[in-house]
Amino acid sequence: MQNPIPSLFRIPELKQKILFTLLALLIYRVGAHITAPGVDVNALRAMVGQLQGTLFGVYDMFVGGALSRATVFALGIMPYISASIMFQLLAAVFPAIEKMQKEGEEGRKKLTQWTRYATVGLAFIQAIGYATFLRGIEGAVHMSPGVFTISTALVLTTGAIFVMWLGEQITERGIGNGASLLIFFSIIEGFPGAIGRTFEALTTDVINVFQLIGLGAVMVAIVAAVVAMTMASRKIPVQIPRKVMGRGRIREGQKSFIPLRINSAGVMPIIFAQSLIIIPGTVAQFANIDLLRPVADALQPGNWIYSILYGGLILFFTYFYTAIIFNPVDLAENLKKQGAFVPGVKPGARTAEYIDRVLTRVTLPGAIYLALIALLPFWIFDLFNIQGLFFFGGTSLLIVVGVGLDTVQQVQQHMLLRHYEGFMKKGRVRFRGRQRYM
């Protein structure tokens, strides 16, 4: 099989997009290592280890450790992601937002502008909260409290706005979805260090060679299963009838399908469930509330209570989020307007009921799969006794695989389009040559 990587840089447009994306990601990662003014990173680093398993630790994973280093990009792309999810959820409650989503390009532009304003507000609130947190760490701040809070809020909010702009530029001028790629590279930045810690544990006899080989085999199998489930879908057949277009033109009937993904909700159910289940531990850690200590201890990863509650929350949020992002009624109405129909099902309400029934059945294995992916790392780490040695969480794995597959598909589409345009150009030249000698 021919190596496709060299051919990527033979296409000028694709080469320019890839280089622009890499440059933007480099700028993002450099900014994620520039410390904000007035912060002593050494004092902050001493406390970071105590915050793993809290909301702080989850947020820090999505920004590539920038939060634990108190950098100018400490908030990362997360305020923008939060604002986007907020409007997505509000669309199910407020008809005005839902109508805006359906108004085409003009409505999407207005909604994007609202999302940007919400991002600025969320970033400013989070920056003030983070500045207050830093002030509570002994020796971490070298400014007066008022000046430090204001300066940190302005610096971090500006950083979040710049990261949002950077993500939009990647989406418009680069390859892939900008926001997703920023999170993708933030996560994989921690992989080399984790692999180094694993081999260090091997050299110090914390784990043996057989454990390492077994772990590697299990990880490869899990990644393969995640790739398969990410691409898996249930195809609903759709028939588009023959139609007379006018002046004797006839559009032939076509057969197509509606792909219902096994995992329509993506990684969001795990994020929602994880954010909810670690609230008691986070509150107990920061507020020092003794009443929450037993609850926080019971909800530590590895406990059977944690596994049951975590899995149940993932099942619930999978159905909840799928119901928000996928509307069978709108889909049935669009099919009816186009004259398309599902064979054996009446158009309109019956089609909506049929799609909803199929989606409900398909979502169940997807929800179980998400729960297993989220819980498997904890069981594997207990089995191989390698807690804290290797970074391999369900959330990060789903994001890395999903974003990686989406980016590869976009690159393949660019290459296919280029190949098609070249084929059509050659065809036109040959046609003109034949005309010339006729």
C-alpha positions as CSV (number, residue, x, y, z in Angstrom):
1,M,0.0,0.0,0.0
2,Q,1.4,3.4,-1.0
3,N,2.1,5.8,1.8
4,P,-0.5,8.6,1.6
5,I,1.5,11.1,3.7
6,P,3.8,12.4,1.0
7,S,0.9,13.0,-1.3
8,L,-0.7,15.4,1.2
9,F,2.0,18.0,0.5
10,R,1.8,17.6,-3.3
11,I,-1.6,19.4,-3.3
12,P,-0.9,23.1,-2.7
13,E,-4.3,23.9,-1.1
14,L,-4.2,21.0,1.3
15,K,-0.5,21.6,2.1
16,Q,-1.4,25.3,3.0
17,K,-4.3,24.2,5.2
18,I,-2.2,21.6,7.1
19,L,0.7,24.0,7.6
20,F,-1.7,26.8,8.8
21,T,-3.3,24.3,11.3
22,L,0.1,23.2,12.6
23,L,1.2,26.8,13.1
24,A,-2.0,27.7,14.9
25,L,-1.7,24.7,17.2
26,L,2.0,25.6,17.9
27,I,0.9,29.1,18.9
28,Y,-1.7,27.6,21.2
29,R,0.7,25.2,22.9
30,V,3.3,28.0,23.4
31,G,0.7,30.2,25.0
32,A,-0.3,27.3,27.3
33,H,3.2,27.5,28.9
34,I,3.4,31.3,29.5
35,T,2.6,31.9,33.1
36,A,0.1,34.7,34.0
37,P,1.6,37.7,35.9
38,G,2.0,37.5,39.7
39,V,1.8,33.7,40.1
40,D,4.4,31.4,41.7
41,V,4.0,28.2,39.7
42,N,6.1,26.2,42.3
43,A,3.6,27.0,45.1
44,L,0.7,26.1,42.8
45,R,2.4,22.8,41.6
46,A,2.6,21.6,45.2
47,M,-1.2,21.6,45.5
48,V,-2.1,20.3,42.0
49,G,-1.6,16.7,43.0
50,Q,-4.4,17.0,45.6
51,L,-6.9,18.2,43.0
52,Q,-6.9,15.2,40.7
53,G,-10.4,13.7,40.5
54,T,-12.0,17.0,41.1
55,L,-13.6,19.4,38.6
56,F,-10.2,21.2,38.5
57,G,-8.5,18.0,37.3
58,V,-11.1,17.4,34.6
59,Y,-10.8,20.9,33.3
60,D,-7.0,20.8,33.4
61,M,-7.1,17.7,31.2
62,F,-9.0,19.6,28.5
63,V,-6.6,22.5,28.5
64,G,-3.5,20.4,28.4
65,G,-2.3,21.3,32.0
66,A,-2.5,25.0,31.3
67,L,-4.8,25.5,34.4
68,S,-2.4,23.8,36.8
69,R,0.4,26.0,35.4
70,A,-1.7,29.2,35.6
71,T,-0.9,30.3,32.1
72,V,-2.4,33.0,29.9
73,F,-4.4,30.2,28.1
74,A,-5.5,28.6,31.4
75,L,-9.1,28.6,30.4
76,G,-8.4,27.3,26.9
77,I,-11.3,26.7,24.5
78,M,-13.6,25.5,27.3
79,P,-15.6,28.7,27.8
80,Y,-16.5,28.6,24.0
81,I,-17.4,24.9,24.3
82,S,-19.6,25.6,27.3
83,A,-21.3,28.5,25.6
84,S,-22.0,26.3,22.5
85,I,-23.4,23.5,24.6
86,M,-25.5,26.0,26.6
87,F,-27.2,27.3,23.4
88,Q,-27.7,23.8,22.1
89,L,-29.5,22.9,25.3
90,L,-31.5,26.1,25.4
91,A,-32.7,25.5,21.9
92,A,-34.8,22.6,23.3
93,V,-36.5,25.1,25.7
94,F,-36.7,28.4,23.9
95,P,-38.4,28.3,20.4
96,A,-36.6,31.5,19.4
97,I,-33.2,29.9,19.6
98,E,-34.5,26.8,17.8
99,K,-35.9,29.0,15.0
100,M,-32.6,30.8,14.7
101,Q,-30.9,27.4,14.1
102,K,-33.2,26.7,11.3
103,E,-33.0,30.1,9.6
104,G,-30.0,29.1,7.5
105,E,-26.8,31.0,7.1
106,E,-28.2,34.3,8.6
107,G,-29.5,32.5,11.7
108,R,-26.3,30.6,12.2
109,K,-24.3,33.9,12.0
110,K,-26.5,35.5,14.7
111,L,-26.3,32.4,16.9
112,T,-22.5,32.4,16.5
113,Q,-22.3,36.0,17.6
114,W,-24.4,35.3,20.7
115,T,-22.1,32.3,21.5
116,R,-19.1,34.6,21.3
117,Y,-20.7,37.1,23.7
118,A,-21.6,34.3,26.1
119,T,-18.0,33.0,25.8
120,V,-16.6,36.4,27.0
121,G,-19.0,36.4,30.0
122,L,-18.3,32.8,31.0
123,A,-14.5,33.3,30.6
124,F,-14.6,36.4,32.8
125,I,-16.6,34.7,35.6
126,Q,-14.3,31.6,35.4
127,A,-11.2,33.8,35.5
128,I,-12.4,35.7,38.6
129,G,-13.1,32.3,40.3
130,Y,-9.7,31.0,39.3
131,A,-8.0,34.1,40.6
132,T,-9.8,33.7,43.9
133,F,-8.7,30.1,44.1
134,L,-5.1,31.1,43.5
135,R,-5.2,33.7,46.2
136,G,-6.2,31.0,48.7
137,I,-2.9,29.1,48.0
138,E,-0.2,30.2,50.4
139,G,2.7,31.8,48.6
140,A,1.2,31.4,45.1
141,V,0.4,35.2,44.5
142,H,2.9,38.0,44.6
143,M,0.5,40.9,44.2
144,S,-2.1,42.7,46.2
145,P,-5.4,40.8,46.2
146,G,-7.5,43.4,44.3
147,V,-4.9,44.1,41.6
148,F,-4.2,40.4,41.1
149,T,-7.9,39.5,40.7
150,I,-8.5,42.2,38.1
151,S,-5.3,41.6,36.2
152,T,-5.7,37.8,36.2
153,A,-9.4,38.1,35.1
154,L,-8.4,40.4,32.2
155,V,-5.4,38.3,31.1
156,L,-7.3,35.0,31.2
157,T,-10.4,36.4,29.5
158,T,-8.3,37.9,26.8
159,G,-6.5,34.5,26.4
160,A,-9.8,32.7,26.1
161,I,-11.0,35.1,23.4
162,F,-7.8,34.7,21.5
163,V,-8.1,30.9,21.7
164,M,-11.7,31.1,20.5
165,W,-10.5,33.2,17.5
166,L,-7.7,30.7,16.9
167,G,-10.1,27.8,16.8
168,E,-12.4,29.7,14.3
169,Q,-9.4,30.4,12.1
170,I,-8.5,26.7,12.1
171,T,-12.0,25.8,11.1
172,E,-12.1,28.4,8.3
173,R,-8.6,28.2,6.9
174,G,-7.2,24.9,8.2
175,I,-8.2,21.3,8.4
176,G,-10.8,19.9,10.8
177,N,-12.9,21.5,13.5
178,G,-10.7,24.1,15.3
179,A,-12.2,23.8,18.8
180,S,-12.0,20.0,18.7
181,L,-8.4,20.0,17.5
182,L,-7.4,22.3,20.3
183,I,-8.8,19.9,22.9
184,F,-7.3,17.0,20.9
185,F,-3.7,18.3,21.1
186,S,-4.2,19.4,24.7
187,I,-5.0,15.8,25.6
188,I,-2.3,14.1,23.6
189,E,0.3,16.4,25.0
190,G,0.2,14.4,28.2
191,F,0.8,11.1,26.5
192,P,4.6,11.2,26.2
193,G,5.0,12.0,29.9
194,A,2.6,9.2,30.8
195,I,4.4,6.7,28.6
196,G,7.7,7.8,30.2
197,R,6.4,7.3,33.7
198,T,5.2,3.8,32.6
199,F,8.6,2.7,31.4
200,E,10.2,4.3,34.4
201,A,7.9,2.1,36.5
202,L,9.1,-0.9,34.4
203,T,12.8,-0.2,35.1
204,T,12.1,0.2,38.9
205,D,10.2,-3.1,39.0
206,V,6.9,-1.5,39.9
207,I,5.4,-3.4,37.0
208,N,6.9,-6.3,35.0
209,V,7.2,-7.0,31.3
210,F,4.2,-9.3,31.2
211,Q,1.9,-6.7,32.8
212,L,3.1,-4.1,30.3
213,I,2.5,-6.4,27.3
214,G,-0.9,-7.3,28.6
215,L,-1.7,-3.7,29.1
216,G,-0.6,-2.8,25.6
217,A,-2.8,-5.6,24.1
218,V,-5.8,-4.5,26.1
219,M,-5.4,-0.9,25.1
220,V,-5.0,-1.8,21.4
221,A,-8.2,-3.9,21.6
222,I,-10.1,-1.0,23.3
223,V,-9.0,1.6,20.8
224,A,-10.0,-0.7,17.9
225,A,-13.4,-1.2,19.6
226,V,-13.8,2.6,20.0
227,V,-13.0,3.2,16.4
228,A,-15.5,0.5,15.3
229,M,-18.3,1.9,17.5
230,T,-17.6,5.5,16.5
231,M,-18.1,4.6,12.9
232,A,-21.0,2.1,13.4
233,S,-24.5,3.2,12.4
234,R,-28.0,1.8,11.7
235,K,-29.0,2.7,8.1
236,I,-32.7,3.5,7.6
237,P,-33.5,3.1,3.8
238,V,-35.1,6.1,2.1
239,Q,-36.8,6.1,-1.4
240,I,-36.9,9.2,-3.5
241,P,-39.5,8.7,-6.2
242,R,-39.2,9.6,-9.9
243,K,-40.2,13.2,-10.6
244,V,-41.0,15.4,-13.6
245,M,-39.0,18.6,-13.3
246,G,-40.5,20.5,-16.3
247,R,-39.8,20.8,-20.1
248,G,-39.6,17.0,-20.3
249,R,-36.8,16.7,-17.7
250,I,-37.3,13.7,-15.4
251,R,-35.4,13.1,-12.2
252,E,-35.0,9.4,-11.8
253,G,-35.9,7.7,-8.6
254,Q,-33.1,7.2,-6.1
255,K,-32.4,5.0,-3.1
256,S,-30.6,6.4,-0.1
257,F,-30.5,6.0,3.6
258,I,-30.4,7.9,6.9
259,P,-27.4,6.8,9.1
260,L,-28.3,6.7,12.8
261,R,-25.0,6.4,14.7
262,I,-24.8,3.9,17.5
263,N,-23.2,6.7,19.5
264,S,-25.0,9.8,18.4
265,A,-24.3,11.7,21.7
266,G,-20.5,11.4,21.3
267,V,-18.5,12.1,24.5
268,M,-21.0,14.5,26.1
269,P,-22.8,11.9,28.3
270,I,-19.5,11.0,29.9
271,I,-18.6,14.7,30.5
272,F,-22.0,15.4,32.0
273,A,-21.9,12.3,34.3
274,Q,-18.3,13.0,35.3
275,S,-18.9,16.6,36.1
276,L,-21.9,15.6,38.3
277,I,-20.3,12.7,40.1
278,I,-17.2,14.6,41.2
279,I,-19.1,17.6,42.7
280,P,-19.2,16.1,46.3
281,G,-15.4,15.5,46.2
282,T,-14.8,19.0,44.7
283,V,-17.0,20.8,47.3
284,A,-15.4,18.7,50.1
285,Q,-11.9,19.6,48.9
286,F,-12.4,23.3,48.4
287,A,-15.1,24.2,51.0
288,N,-13.8,21.7,53.7
289,I,-17.3,20.5,54.5
290,D,-17.0,17.4,56.8
291,L,-20.5,16.2,56.1
292,L,-19.5,15.6,52.5
293,R,-16.4,13.6,53.3
294,P,-18.1,10.2,53.6
295,V,-20.0,10.9,50.3
296,A,-16.8,11.9,48.5
297,D,-15.0,8.8,49.8
298,A,-17.8,6.5,48.6
299,L,-17.7,8.2,45.2
300,Q,-14.0,7.5,44.6
301,P,-13.2,5.7,41.3
302,G,-13.0,1.9,41.9
303,N,-15.8,1.7,44.5
304,W,-18.9,-0.3,43.4
305,I,-21.1,2.7,44.4
306,Y,-19.1,4.9,42.1
307,S,-19.3,2.4,39.2
308,I,-23.1,1.9,39.5
309,L,-23.9,5.6,39.8
310,Y,-21.4,6.6,37.1
311,G,-22.8,4.0,34.7
312,G,-26.4,4.9,35.4
313,L,-25.7,8.7,34.9
314,I,-24.0,7.9,31.5
315,L,-27.1,5.9,30.4
316,F,-29.4,8.7,31.4
317,F,-27.4,11.5,29.8
318,T,-26.9,9.5,26.6
319,Y,-30.7,9.3,26.0
320,F,-31.1,12.9,27.3
321,Y,-28.5,14.4,25.0
322,T,-29.6,12.3,22.0
323,A,-33.1,13.6,22.4
324,I,-31.9,17.2,22.3
325,I,-29.6,17.0,19.3
326,F,-31.8,14.6,17.2
327,N,-35.4,15.6,16.3
328,P,-37.2,12.8,14.5
329,V,-40.2,15.1,13.8
330,D,-38.1,17.6,11.9
331,L,-36.4,14.9,10.0
332,A,-39.7,13.3,9.0
333,E,-41.0,16.7,7.8
334,N,-37.9,17.4,5.7
335,L,-38.3,14.0,4.1
336,K,-42.0,14.7,3.3
337,K,-41.1,18.1,1.8
338,Q,-38.6,16.4,-0.6
339,G,-41.1,13.7,-1.5
340,A,-38.9,11.0,0.0
341,F,-40.3,8.2,2.2
342,V,-39.2,5.2,4.2
343,P,-40.4,2.1,2.4
344,G,-43.4,0.5,4.2
345,V,-44.0,3.6,6.5
346,K,-46.4,6.4,5.9
347,P,-44.9,9.9,5.5
348,G,-45.3,12.4,8.3
349,A,-46.1,11.4,11.9
350,R,-45.7,7.6,11.3
351,T,-42.2,8.2,9.9
352,A,-41.3,10.3,12.9
353,E,-42.5,7.5,15.2
354,Y,-40.6,4.9,13.2
355,I,-37.4,6.9,13.3
356,D,-37.8,7.6,17.1
357,R,-38.4,3.9,17.8
358,V,-35.3,2.9,15.8
359,L,-33.2,5.6,17.5
360,T,-34.4,4.5,20.9
361,R,-33.3,0.9,20.2
362,V,-30.0,2.0,18.7
363,T,-29.2,4.3,21.6
364,L,-29.3,1.5,24.2
365,P,-26.1,-0.4,23.0
366,G,-24.5,3.0,22.4
367,A,-25.2,4.0,26.0
368,I,-23.9,0.7,27.4
369,Y,-20.8,1.1,25.2
370,L,-20.1,4.6,26.6
371,A,-20.5,3.3,30.2
372,L,-18.1,0.5,29.6
373,I,-15.5,2.8,27.9
374,A,-15.8,5.2,30.9
375,L,-15.4,2.4,33.5
376,L,-12.9,0.0,31.8
377,P,-9.8,2.1,32.5
378,F,-10.5,2.0,36.3
379,W,-10.9,-1.8,36.1
380,I,-7.9,-2.3,34.0
381,F,-5.7,-0.1,36.2
382,D,-6.8,-2.1,39.3
383,L,-6.2,-5.4,37.4
384,F,-2.6,-4.4,36.4
385,N,-2.0,-2.3,39.5
386,I,-0.8,0.8,37.6
387,Q,-2.9,3.6,39.1
388,G,-1.4,7.0,38.2
389,L,1.2,5.5,35.8
390,F,-0.5,5.8,32.5
391,F,-3.1,8.4,31.3
392,F,-5.9,6.4,29.7
393,G,-9.3,7.8,30.4
394,G,-12.6,7.0,28.6
395,T,-13.3,10.7,28.0
396,S,-9.9,11.4,26.5
397,L,-9.9,8.2,24.4
398,L,-13.3,9.1,22.8
399,I,-12.3,12.6,22.1
400,V,-8.9,11.6,20.5
401,V,-10.5,8.8,18.4
402,G,-13.5,11.0,17.3
403,V,-11.5,14.1,16.4
404,G,-8.8,12.0,14.7
405,L,-11.3,10.1,12.5
406,D,-13.1,13.4,11.6
407,T,-9.9,15.1,10.6
408,V,-8.7,12.1,8.5
409,Q,-12.1,12.1,6.7
410,Q,-11.8,15.8,5.9
411,V,-8.3,15.3,4.5
412,Q,-9.6,12.3,2.4
413,Q,-12.4,14.5,1.1
414,H,-9.9,17.2,0.0
415,M,-7.8,14.6,-1.8
416,L,-10.8,13.0,-3.4
417,L,-12.1,16.4,-4.6
418,R,-8.7,17.3,-6.0
419,H,-8.5,13.9,-7.8
420,Y,-12.0,14.5,-9.2
421,E,-11.3,18.0,-10.4
422,G,-8.1,16.7,-12.2
423,F,-10.1,13.9,-13.8
424,M,-12.7,16.4,-15.1
425,K,-10.0,18.7,-16.4
426,K,-8.4,15.9,-18.3
427,G,-11.8,14.9,-19.7
428,R,-12.5,18.4,-21.0
429,V,-9.1,18.6,-22.7
430,R,-9.7,15.2,-24.5
431,F,-13.2,16.3,-25.5
432,R,-11.9,19.5,-27.0
433,G,-9.1,17.6,-28.9
434,R,-11.7,15.3,-30.4
435,Q,-13.8,18.3,-31.5
436,R,-10.8,20.0,-33.1
437,Y,-10.2,17.1,-35.5
438,M,-13.8,16.3,-36.3
